[in-house]
């Protein structure tokens, strides 16, 4: 993977994280710093799983349940 590809992938992941953070904030209100930190450090696969759960859950806790 080239440096350009790595930078694009990191940019895409950051965009997904930002989008999920915004949606969580809209639906559930201001997020705890620990939740923000957890999301900001999560790999792509985990962020994707949380995004999918977000669409069908009623509580913030359900988004992050394993």
mmCIF file of the N, C-alpha and C atoms, coordinates in Angstrom:
data_MODEL
# 
_entry.id   MODEL 
# 
loop_
_atom_site.group_PDB 
_atom_site.id 
_atom_site.type_symbol 
_atom_site.label_atom_id 
_atom_site.label_alt_id 
_atom_site.label_comp_id 
_atom_site.label_asym_id 
_atom_site.label_entity_id 
_atom_site.label_seq_id 
_atom_site.pdbx_PDB_ins_code 
_atom_site.Cartn_x 
_atom_site.Cartn_y 
_atom_site.Cartn_z 
_atom_site.occupancy 
_atom_site.B_iso_or_equiv 
_atom_site.pdbx_formal_charge 
_atom_site.auth_seq_id 
_atom_site.auth_comp_id 
_atom_site.auth_asym_id 
_atom_site.auth_atom_id 
_atom_site.pdbx_PDB_model_num 
ATOM 1   N N  . UNK A 1 1  ? 0.856   -1.170 0.000  1.00 0.00 ? 1  UNK A N  1 
ATOM 2   C CA . UNK A 1 1  ? 0.000   0.000  0.000  1.00 0.00 ? 1  UNK A CA 1 
ATOM 3   C C  . UNK A 1 1  ? 0.904   1.236  0.000  1.00 0.00 ? 1  UNK A C  1 
ATOM 4   N N  . UNK A 1 2  ? 0.620   2.141  -0.893 1.00 0.00 ? 2  UNK A N  1 
ATOM 5   C CA . UNK A 1 2  ? 1.446   3.345  -0.993 1.00 0.00 ? 2  UNK A CA 1 
ATOM 6   C C  . UNK A 1 2  ? 1.104   4.322  0.132  1.00 0.00 ? 2  UNK A C  1 
ATOM 7   N N  . UNK A 1 3  ? 1.974   5.287  0.313  1.00 0.00 ? 3  UNK A N  1 
ATOM 8   C CA . UNK A 1 3  ? 1.732   6.313  1.320  1.00 0.00 ? 3  UNK A CA 1 
ATOM 9   C C  . UNK A 1 3  ? 0.443   7.061  1.016  1.00 0.00 ? 3  UNK A C  1 
ATOM 10  N N  . UNK A 1 4  ? 0.204   7.356  -0.254 1.00 0.00 ? 4  UNK A N  1 
ATOM 11  C CA . UNK A 1 4  ? -1.025  8.054  -0.642 1.00 0.00 ? 4  UNK A CA 1 
ATOM 12  C C  . UNK A 1 4  ? -2.255  7.220  -0.292 1.00 0.00 ? 4  UNK A C  1 
ATOM 13  N N  . UNK A 1 5  ? -2.189  5.910  -0.537 1.00 0.00 ? 5  UNK A N  1 
ATOM 14  C CA . UNK A 1 5  ? -3.309  5.029  -0.198 1.00 0.00 ? 5  UNK A CA 1 
ATOM 15  C C  . UNK A 1 5  ? -3.544  5.000  1.308  1.00 0.00 ? 5  UNK A C  1 
ATOM 16  N N  . UNK A 1 6  ? -2.470  4.961  2.069  1.00 0.00 ? 6  UNK A N  1 
ATOM 17  C CA . UNK A 1 6  ? -2.585  4.950  3.528  1.00 0.00 ? 6  UNK A CA 1 
ATOM 18  C C  . UNK A 1 6  ? -3.215  6.247  4.024  1.00 0.00 ? 6  UNK A C  1 
ATOM 19  N N  . UNK A 1 7  ? -2.810  7.367  3.456  1.00 0.00 ? 7  UNK A N  1 
ATOM 20  C CA . UNK A 1 7  ? -3.374  8.653  3.856  1.00 0.00 ? 7  UNK A CA 1 
ATOM 21  C C  . UNK A 1 7  ? -4.853  8.747  3.495  1.00 0.00 ? 7  UNK A C  1 
ATOM 22  N N  . UNK A 1 8  ? -5.222  8.232  2.322  1.00 0.00 ? 8  UNK A N  1 
ATOM 23  C CA . UNK A 1 8  ? -6.632  8.221  1.931  1.00 0.00 ? 8  UNK A CA 1 
ATOM 24  C C  . UNK A 1 8  ? -7.452  7.348  2.871  1.00 0.00 ? 8  UNK A C  1 
ATOM 25  N N  . UNK A 1 9  ? -6.932  6.189  3.215  1.00 0.00 ? 9  UNK A N  1 
ATOM 26  C CA . UNK A 1 9  ? -7.637  5.278  4.116  1.00 0.00 ? 9  UNK A CA 1 
ATOM 27  C C  . UNK A 1 9  ? -7.817  5.912  5.487  1.00 0.00 ? 9  UNK A C  1 
ATOM 28  N N  . UNK A 1 10 ? -6.778  6.562  5.990  1.00 0.00 ? 10 UNK A N  1 
ATOM 29  C CA . UNK A 1 10 ? -6.870  7.222  7.296  1.00 0.00 ? 10 UNK A CA 1 
ATOM 30  C C  . UNK A 1 10 ? -7.879  8.370  7.243  1.00 0.00 ? 10 UNK A C  1 
ATOM 31  N N  . UNK A 1 11 ? -7.893  9.099  6.137  1.00 0.00 ? 11 UNK A N  1 
ATOM 32  C CA . UNK A 1 11 ? -8.854  10.183 5.973  1.00 0.00 ? 11 UNK A CA 1 
ATOM 33  C C  . UNK A 1 11 ? -10.285 9.666  5.928  1.00 0.00 ? 11 UNK A C  1 
ATOM 34  N N  . UNK A 1 12 ? -10.489 8.543  5.249  1.00 0.00 ? 12 UNK A N  1 
ATOM 35  C CA . UNK A 1 12 ? -11.819 7.938  5.175  1.00 0.00 ? 12 UNK A CA 1 
ATOM 36  C C  . UNK A 1 12 ? -12.275 7.470  6.554  1.00 0.00 ? 12 UNK A C  1 
ATOM 37  N N  . UNK A 1 13 ? -11.374 6.857  7.306  1.00 0.00 ? 13 UNK A N  1 
ATOM 38  C CA . UNK A 1 13 ? -11.706 6.401  8.657  1.00 0.00 ? 13 UNK A CA 1 
ATOM 39  C C  . UNK A 1 13 ? -12.055 7.587  9.537  1.00 0.00 ? 13 UNK A C  1 
ATOM 40  N N  . UNK A 1 14 ? -11.291 8.646  9.450  1.00 0.00 ? 14 UNK A N  1 
ATOM 41  C CA . UNK A 1 14 ? -11.565 9.839  10.256 1.00 0.00 ? 14 UNK A CA 1 
ATOM 42  C C  . UNK A 1 14 ? -12.934 10.417 9.901  1.00 0.00 ? 14 UNK A C  1 
ATOM 43  N N  . UNK A 1 15 ? -13.275 10.422 8.627  1.00 0.00 ? 15 UNK A N  1 
ATOM 44  C CA . UNK A 1 15 ? -14.586 10.920 8.203  1.00 0.00 ? 15 UNK A CA 1 
ATOM 45  C C  . UNK A 1 15 ? -15.712 10.057 8.772  1.00 0.00 ? 15 UNK A C  1 
ATOM 46  N N  . UNK A 1 16 ? -15.541 8.744  8.770  1.00 0.00 ? 16 UNK A N  1 
ATOM 47  C CA . UNK A 1 16 ? -16.547 7.853  9.357  1.00 0.00 ? 16 UNK A CA 1 
ATOM 48  C C  . UNK A 1 16 ? -16.695 8.108  10.849 1.00 0.00 ? 16 UNK A C  1 
ATOM 49  N N  . UNK A 1 17 ? -15.578 8.259  11.531 1.00 0.00 ? 17 UNK A N  1 
ATOM 50  C CA . UNK A 1 17 ? -15.623 8.544  12.967 1.00 0.00 ? 17 UNK A CA 1 
ATOM 51  C C  . UNK A 1 17 ? -16.360 9.838  13.247 1.00 0.00 ? 17 UNK A C  1 
ATOM 52  N N  . UNK A 1 18 ? -16.016 10.886 12.491 1.00 0.00 ? 18 UNK A N  1 
ATOM 53  C CA . UNK A 1 18 ? -16.657 12.189 12.689 1.00 0.00 ? 18 UNK A CA 1 
ATOM 54  C C  . UNK A 1 18 ? -18.159 12.105 12.422 1.00 0.00 ? 18 UNK A C  1 
ATOM 55  N N  . UNK A 1 19 ? -18.530 11.390 11.370 1.00 0.00 ? 19 UNK A N  1 
ATOM 56  C CA . UNK A 1 19 ? -19.945 11.235 11.053 1.00 0.00 ? 19 UNK A CA 1 
ATOM 57  C C  . UNK A 1 19 ? -20.696 10.507 12.150 1.00 0.00 ? 19 UNK A C  1 
ATOM 58  N N  . UNK A 1 20 ? -20.110 9.443  12.669 1.00 0.00 ? 20 UNK A N  1 
ATOM 59  C CA . UNK A 1 20 ? -20.767 8.691  13.736 1.00 0.00 ? 20 UNK A CA 1 
ATOM 60  C C  . UNK A 1 20 ? -20.841 9.524  15.008 1.00 0.00 ? 20 UNK A C  1 
ATOM 61  N N  . UNK A 1 21 ? -19.780 10.233 15.333 1.00 0.00 ? 21 UNK A N  1 
ATOM 62  C CA . UNK A 1 21 ? -19.816 11.106 16.514 1.00 0.00 ? 21 UNK A CA 1 
ATOM 63  C C  . UNK A 1 21 ? -20.941 12.130 16.401 1.00 0.00 ? 21 UNK A C  1 
ATOM 64  N N  . UNK A 1 22 ? -21.084 12.719 15.236 1.00 0.00 ? 22 UNK A N  1 
ATOM 65  C CA . UNK A 1 22 ? -22.135 13.715 15.044 1.00 0.00 ? 22 UNK A CA 1 
ATOM 66  C C  . UNK A 1 22 ? -23.522 13.093 15.185 1.00 0.00 ? 22 UNK A C  1 
ATOM 67  N N  . UNK A 1 23 ? -23.728 11.935 14.588 1.00 0.00 ? 23 UNK A N  1 
ATOM 68  C CA . UNK A 1 23 ? -25.027 11.275 14.679 1.00 0.00 ? 23 UNK A CA 1 
ATOM 69  C C  . UNK A 1 23 ? -25.349 10.853 16.115 1.00 0.00 ? 23 UNK A C  1 
ATOM 70  N N  . UNK A 1 24 ? -24.352 10.335 16.820 1.00 0.00 ? 24 UNK A N  1 
ATOM 71  C CA . UNK A 1 24 ? -24.562 9.958  18.226 1.00 0.00 ? 24 UNK A CA 1 
ATOM 72  C C  . UNK A 1 24 ? -24.921 11.175 19.061 1.00 0.00 ? 24 UNK A C  1 
ATOM 73  N N  . UNK A 1 25 ? -24.237 12.268 18.822 1.00 0.00 ? 25 UNK A N  1 
ATOM 74  C CA . UNK A 1 25 ? -24.493 13.505 19.559 1.00 0.00 ? 25 UNK A CA 1 
ATOM 75  C C  . UNK A 1 25 ? -25.909 14.022 19.285 1.00 0.00 ? 25 UNK A C  1 
ATOM 76  N N  . UNK A 1 26 ? -26.341 13.950 18.056 1.00 0.00 ? 26 UNK A N  1 
ATOM 77  C CA . UNK A 1 26 ? -27.694 14.400 17.694 1.00 0.00 ? 26 UNK A CA 1 
ATOM 78  C C  . UNK A 1 26 ? -28.750 13.520 18.360 1.00 0.00 ? 26 UNK A C  1 
ATOM 79  N N  . UNK A 1 27 ? -28.558 12.208 18.304 1.00 0.00 ? 27 UNK A N  1 
ATOM 80  C CA . UNK A 1 27 ? -29.567 11.271 18.800 1.00 0.00 ? 27 UNK A CA 1 
ATOM 81  C C  . UNK A 1 27 ? -29.576 11.148 20.325 1.00 0.00 ? 27 UNK A C  1 
ATOM 82  N N  . UNK A 1 28 ? -28.383 11.165 20.947 1.00 0.00 ? 28 UNK A N  1 
ATOM 83  C CA . UNK A 1 28 ? -28.298 10.869 22.373 1.00 0.00 ? 28 UNK A CA 1 
ATOM 84  C C  . UNK A 1 28 ? -27.822 12.040 23.226 1.00 0.00 ? 28 UNK A C  1 
ATOM 85  N N  . UNK A 1 29 ? -27.490 13.166 22.609 1.00 0.00 ? 29 UNK A N  1 
ATOM 86  C CA . UNK A 1 29 ? -27.004 14.325 23.353 1.00 0.00 ? 29 UNK A CA 1 
ATOM 87  C C  . UNK A 1 29 ? -25.494 14.286 23.506 1.00 0.00 ? 29 UNK A C  1 
ATOM 88  N N  . UNK A 1 30 ? -24.962 15.268 24.218 1.00 0.00 ? 30 UNK A N  1 
ATOM 89  C CA . UNK A 1 30 ? -23.502 15.361 24.375 1.00 0.00 ? 30 UNK A CA 1 
ATOM 90  C C  . UNK A 1 30 ? -22.902 14.052 24.887 1.00 0.00 ? 30 UNK A C  1 
ATOM 91  N N  . UNK A 1 31 ? -21.808 13.662 24.264 1.00 0.00 ? 31 UNK A N  1 
ATOM 92  C CA . UNK A 1 31 ? -21.173 12.392 24.600 1.00 0.00 ? 31 UNK A CA 1 
ATOM 93  C C  . UNK A 1 31 ? -20.118 12.555 25.678 1.00 0.00 ? 31 UNK A C  1 
ATOM 94  N N  . UNK A 1 32 ? -20.017 11.557 26.506 1.00 0.00 ? 32 UNK A N  1 
ATOM 95  C CA . UNK A 1 32 ? -18.994 11.490 27.539 1.00 0.00 ? 32 UNK A CA 1 
ATOM 96  C C  . UNK A 1 32 ? -17.621 11.445 26.861 1.00 0.00 ? 32 UNK A C  1 
ATOM 97  N N  . UNK A 1 33 ? -16.616 12.101 27.447 1.00 0.00 ? 33 UNK A N  1 
ATOM 98  C CA . UNK A 1 33 ? -15.269 12.061 26.852 1.00 0.00 ? 33 UNK A CA 1 
ATOM 99  C C  . UNK A 1 33 ? -14.744 10.642 26.653 1.00 0.00 ? 33 UNK A C  1 
ATOM 100 N N  . UNK A 1 34 ? -15.094 9.717  27.523 1.00 0.00 ? 34 UNK A N  1 
ATOM 101 C CA . UNK A 1 34 ? -14.629 8.330  27.376 1.00 0.00 ? 34 UNK A CA 1 
ATOM 102 C C  . UNK A 1 34 ? -15.210 7.686  26.122 1.00 0.00 ? 34 UNK A C  1 
ATOM 103 N N  . UNK A 1 35 ? -16.464 8.000  25.809 1.00 0.00 ? 35 UNK A N  1 
ATOM 104 C CA . UNK A 1 35 ? -17.094 7.468  24.603 1.00 0.00 ? 35 UNK A CA 1 
ATOM 105 C C  . UNK A 1 35 ? -16.402 8.054  23.373 1.00 0.00 ? 35 UNK A C  1 
ATOM 106 N N  . UNK A 1 36 ? -16.168 9.357  23.391 1.00 0.00 ? 36 UNK A N  1 
ATOM 107 C CA . UNK A 1 36 ? -15.475 10.014 22.278 1.00 0.00 ? 36 UNK A CA 1 
ATOM 108 C C  . UNK A 1 36 ? -14.096 9.393  22.062 1.00 0.00 ? 36 UNK A C  1 
ATOM 109 N N  . UNK A 1 37 ? -13.373 9.207  23.139 1.00 0.00 ? 37 UNK A N  1 
ATOM 110 C CA . UNK A 1 37 ? -12.027 8.651  23.056 1.00 0.00 ? 37 UNK A CA 1 
ATOM 111 C C  . UNK A 1 37 ? -12.055 7.235  22.483 1.00 0.00 ? 37 UNK A C  1 
ATOM 112 N N  . UNK A 1 38 ? -13.001 6.443  22.956 1.00 0.00 ? 38 UNK A N  1 
ATOM 113 C CA . UNK A 1 38 ? -13.123 5.063  22.470 1.00 0.00 ? 38 UNK A CA 1 
ATOM 114 C C  . UNK A 1 38 ? -13.367 5.051  20.961 1.00 0.00 ? 38 UNK A C  1 
ATOM 115 N N  . UNK A 1 39 ? -14.265 5.913  20.500 1.00 0.00 ? 39 UNK A N  1 
ATOM 116 C CA . UNK A 1 39 ? -14.580 5.968  19.081 1.00 0.00 ? 39 UNK A CA 1 
ATOM 117 C C  . UNK A 1 39 ? -13.405 6.490  18.276 1.00 0.00 ? 39 UNK A C  1 
ATOM 118 N N  . UNK A 1 40 ? -12.722 7.490  18.784 1.00 0.00 ? 40 UNK A N  1 
ATOM 119 C CA . UNK A 1 40 ? -11.599 8.095  18.063 1.00 0.00 ? 40 UNK A CA 1 
ATOM 120 C C  . UNK A 1 40 ? -10.413 7.149  17.925 1.00 0.00 ? 40 UNK A C  1 
ATOM 121 N N  . UNK A 1 41 ? -10.355 6.121  18.754 1.00 0.00 ? 41 UNK A N  1 
ATOM 122 C CA . UNK A 1 41 ? -9.237  5.182  18.699 1.00 0.00 ? 41 UNK A CA 1 
ATOM 123 C C  . UNK A 1 41 ? -9.595  3.850  18.037 1.00 0.00 ? 41 UNK A C  1 
ATOM 124 N N  . UNK A 1 42 ? -10.863 3.688  17.675 1.00 0.00 ? 42 UNK A N  1 
ATOM 125 C CA . UNK A 1 42 ? -11.331 2.412  17.137 1.00 0.00 ? 42 UNK A CA 1 
ATOM 126 C C  . UNK A 1 42 ? -10.884 2.211  15.686 1.00 0.00 ? 42 UNK A C  1 
ATOM 127 N N  . UNK A 1 43 ? -10.599 0.954  15.320 1.00 0.00 ? 43 UNK A N  1 
ATOM 128 C CA . UNK A 1 43 ? -10.246 0.645  13.928 1.00 0.00 ? 43 UNK A CA 1 
ATOM 129 C C  . UNK A 1 43 ? -11.491 0.659  13.033 1.00 0.00 ? 43 UNK A C  1 
ATOM 130 N N  . UNK A 1 44 ? -11.272 0.645  11.747 1.00 0.00 ? 44 UNK A N  1 
ATOM 131 C CA . UNK A 1 44 ? -12.342 0.731  10.760 1.00 0.00 ? 44 UNK A CA 1 
ATOM 132 C C  . UNK A 1 44 ? -13.440 -0.315 10.981 1.00 0.00 ? 44 UNK A C  1 
ATOM 133 N N  . UNK A 1 45 ? -13.068 -1.544 11.225 1.00 0.00 ? 45 UNK A N  1 
ATOM 134 C CA . UNK A 1 45 ? -14.059 -2.607 11.388 1.00 0.00 ? 45 UNK A CA 1 
ATOM 135 C C  . UNK A 1 45 ? -14.993 -2.320 12.545 1.00 0.00 ? 45 UNK A C  1 
ATOM 136 N N  . UNK A 1 46 ? -14.460 -1.798 13.633 1.00 0.00 ? 46 UNK A N  1 
ATOM 137 C CA . UNK A 1 46 ? -15.281 -1.502 14.807 1.00 0.00 ? 46 UNK A CA 1 
ATOM 138 C C  . UNK A 1 46 ? -16.187 -0.309 14.554 1.00 0.00 ? 46 UNK A C  1 
ATOM 139 N N  . UNK A 1 47 ? -15.658 0.734  13.930 1.00 0.00 ? 47 UNK A N  1 
ATOM 140 C CA . UNK A 1 47 ? -16.467 1.917  13.616 1.00 0.00 ? 47 UNK A CA 1 
ATOM 141 C C  . UNK A 1 47 ? -17.622 1.516  12.698 1.00 0.00 ? 47 UNK A C  1 
ATOM 142 N N  . UNK A 1 48 ? -17.345 0.675  11.720 1.00 0.00 ? 48 UNK A N  1 
ATOM 143 C CA . UNK A 1 48 ? -18.374 0.209  10.803 1.00 0.00 ? 48 UNK A CA 1 
ATOM 144 C C  . UNK A 1 48 ? -19.459 -0.561 11.544 1.00 0.00 ? 48 UNK A C  1 
ATOM 145 N N  . UNK A 1 49 ? -19.073 -1.425 12.461 1.00 0.00 ? 49 UNK A N  1 
ATOM 146 C CA . UNK A 1 49 ? -20.050 -2.190 13.249 1.00 0.00 ? 49 UNK A CA 1 
ATOM 147 C C  . UNK A 1 49 ? -20.916 -1.254 14.083 1.00 0.00 ? 49 UNK A C  1 
ATOM 148 N N  . UNK A 1 50 ? -20.307 -0.263 14.704 1.00 0.00 ? 50 UNK A N  1 
ATOM 149 C CA . UNK A 1 50 ? -21.073 0.693  15.512 1.00 0.00 ? 50 UNK A CA 1 
ATOM 150 C C  . UNK A 1 50 ? -22.027 1.503  14.644 1.00 0.00 ? 50 UNK A C  1 
ATOM 151 N N  . UNK A 1 51 ? -21.599 1.876  13.449 1.00 0.00 ? 51 UNK A N  1 
ATOM 152 C CA . UNK A 1 51 ? -22.473 2.628  12.540 1.00 0.00 ? 51 UNK A CA 1 
ATOM 153 C C  . UNK A 1 51 ? -23.700 1.796  12.181 1.00 0.00 ? 51 UNK A C  1 
ATOM 154 N N  . UNK A 1 52 ? -23.507 0.534  11.934 1.00 0.00 ? 52 UNK A N  1 
ATOM 155 C CA . UNK A 1 52 ? -24.632 -0.342 11.598 1.00 0.00 ? 52 UNK A CA 1 
ATOM 156 C C  . UNK A 1 52 ? -25.583 -0.487 12.772 1.00 0.00 ? 52 UNK A C  1 
ATOM 157 N N  . UNK A 1 53 ? -25.035 -0.653 13.951 1.00 0.00 ? 53 UNK A N  1 
ATOM 158 C CA . UNK A 1 53 ? -25.888 -0.778 15.147 1.00 0.00 ? 53 UNK A CA 1 
ATOM 159 C C  . UNK A 1 53 ? -26.652 0.504  15.422 1.00 0.00 ? 53 UNK A C  1 
ATOM 160 N N  . UNK A 1 54 ? -25.994 1.640  15.216 1.00 0.00 ? 54 UNK A N  1 
ATOM 161 C CA . UNK A 1 54 ? -26.615 2.935  15.475 1.00 0.00 ? 54 UNK A CA 1 
ATOM 162 C C  . UNK A 1 54 ? -27.966 3.051  14.782 1.00 0.00 ? 54 UNK A C  1 
ATOM 163 N N  . UNK A 1 55 ? -28.052 2.506  13.585 1.00 0.00 ? 55 UNK A N  1 
ATOM 164 C CA . UNK A 1 55 ? -29.272 2.631  12.788 1.00 0.00 ? 55 UNK A CA 1 
ATOM 165 C C  . UNK A 1 55 ? -30.467 1.914  13.395 1.00 0.00 ? 55 UNK A C  1 
ATOM 166 N N  . UNK A 1 56 ? -30.244 0.955  14.284 1.00 0.00 ? 56 UNK A N  1 
ATOM 167 C CA . UNK A 1 56 ? -31.357 0.130  14.773 1.00 0.00 ? 56 UNK A CA 1 
ATOM 168 C C  . UNK A 1 56 ? -31.547 0.134  16.286 1.00 0.00 ? 56 UNK A C  1 
ATOM 169 N N  . UNK A 1 57 ? -30.728 0.862  17.023 1.00 0.00 ? 57 UNK A N  1 
ATOM 170 C CA . UNK A 1 57 ? -30.812 0.809  18.484 1.00 0.00 ? 57 UNK A CA 1 
ATOM 171 C C  . UNK A 1 57 ? -31.553 2.012  19.061 1.00 0.00 ? 57 UNK A C  1 
ATOM 172 N N  . UNK A 1 58 ? -31.915 1.885  20.343 1.00 0.00 ? 58 UNK A N  1 
ATOM 173 C CA . UNK A 1 58 ? -32.636 2.942  21.041 1.00 0.00 ? 58 UNK A CA 1 
ATOM 174 C C  . UNK A 1 58 ? -31.786 3.674  22.057 1.00 0.00 ? 58 UNK A C  1 
ATOM 175 N N  . UNK A 1 59 ? -30.688 3.057  22.486 1.00 0.00 ? 59 UNK A N  1 
ATOM 176 C CA . UNK A 1 59 ? -29.856 3.675  23.519 1.00 0.00 ? 59 UNK A CA 1 
ATOM 177 C C  . UNK A 1 59 ? -28.400 3.716  23.091 1.00 0.00 ? 59 UNK A C  1 
ATOM 178 N N  . UNK A 1 60 ? -27.660 4.638  23.672 1.00 0.00 ? 60 UNK A N  1 
ATOM 179 C CA . UNK A 1 60 ? -26.236 4.744  23.384 1.00 0.00 ? 60 UNK A CA 1 
ATOM 180 C C  . UNK A 1 60 ? -25.500 3.463  23.765 1.00 0.00 ? 60 UNK A C  1 
ATOM 181 N N  . UNK A 1 61 ? -25.860 2.877  24.882 1.00 0.00 ? 61 UNK A N  1 
ATOM 182 C CA . UNK A 1 61 ? -25.213 1.643  25.327 1.00 0.00 ? 61 UNK A CA 1 
ATOM 183 C C  . UNK A 1 61 ? -25.331 0.517  24.313 1.00 0.00 ? 61 UNK A C  1 
ATOM 184 N N  . UNK A 1 62 ? -26.468 0.452  23.628 1.00 0.00 ? 62 UNK A N  1 
ATOM 185 C CA . UNK A 1 62 ? -26.673 -0.599 22.635 1.00 0.00 ? 62 UNK A CA 1 
ATOM 186 C C  . UNK A 1 62 ? -25.736 -0.447 21.445 1.00 0.00 ? 62 UNK A C  1 
ATOM 187 N N  . UNK A 1 63 ? -25.344 0.769  21.135 1.00 0.00 ? 63 UNK A N  1 
ATOM 188 C CA . UNK A 1 63 ? -24.417 0.989  20.026 1.00 0.00 ? 63 UNK A CA 1 
ATOM 189 C C  . UNK A 1 63 ? -23.095 0.283  20.313 1.00 0.00 ? 63 UNK A C  1 
ATOM 190 N N  . UNK A 1 64 ? -22.643 0.360  21.547 1.00 0.00 ? 64 UNK A N  1 
ATOM 191 C CA . UNK A 1 64 ? -21.317 -0.135 21.902 1.00 0.00 ? 64 UNK A CA 1 
ATOM 192 C C  . UNK A 1 64 ? -21.306 -1.539 22.510 1.00 0.00 ? 64 UNK A C  1 
ATOM 193 N N  . UNK A 1 65 ? -22.479 -2.158 22.677 1.00 0.00 ? 65 UNK A N  1 
ATOM 194 C CA . UNK A 1 65 ? -22.515 -3.523 23.174 1.00 0.00 ? 65 UNK A CA 1 
ATOM 195 C C  . UNK A 1 65 ? -21.815 -4.444 22.182 1.00 0.00 ? 65 UNK A C  1 
ATOM 196 N N  . UNK A 1 66 ? -21.066 -5.396 22.704 1.00 0.00 ? 66 UNK A N  1 
ATOM 197 C CA . UNK A 1 66 ? -20.344 -6.335 21.812 1.00 0.00 ? 66 UNK A CA 1 
ATOM 198 C C  . UNK A 1 66 ? -21.225 -7.491 21.429 1.00 0.00 ? 66 UNK A C  1 
# 
